[in-house]
Amino acid sequence: MSTQHATEVADAHEGHAHDDGAHAHGLTDMGYVKVALVLALLTGLEVALTYVDVGSLFMPVLLILMVIKFVTVVSFFMHLRFDNKIFSWLFYSGLFLAVGVYLAALCTFQFFAGN
């Protein structure tokens, strides 16, 4: 009886692992191509932004595009969208800290003074 129970548990575990593996992969190949195209478009916007004089909107728009690209990369290519939410929280808190330090450094050097 214990051998039969062990076999049933092993079979159930293998089936469960197979189901989780199929779900944990994330997007299809075409989904990854679409995400890559969106990232390429956003990169093109960032490059184009350096050639267009938008005045004081330059840095905020550039930072917003950077955050969008960061969230896209970690969500899809690093599979955080399909993983435990604690990992997403850790990455996004690191992003918040990095942007805060970057803005503090820019303010320290009077980047936003408008000279």
Secondary structure as GFF3:
##gff-version 3
##sequence-region A 1 115
A	DSSP	alpha_helix	2	24	.	.	.	ID=ss1
A	DSSP	alpha_helix	29	51	.	.	.	ID=ss2
A	DSSP	three_ten_helix	55	57	.	.	.	ID=ss3
A	DSSP	alpha_helix	58	72	.	.	.	ID=ss4
A	DSSP	pi_helix	73	77	.	.	.	ID=ss5
A	DSSP	three_ten_helix	80	82	.	.	.	ID=ss6
A	DSSP	alpha_helix	85	108	.	.	.	ID=ss7
A	DSSP	three_ten_helix	111	113	.	.	.	ID=ss8
###
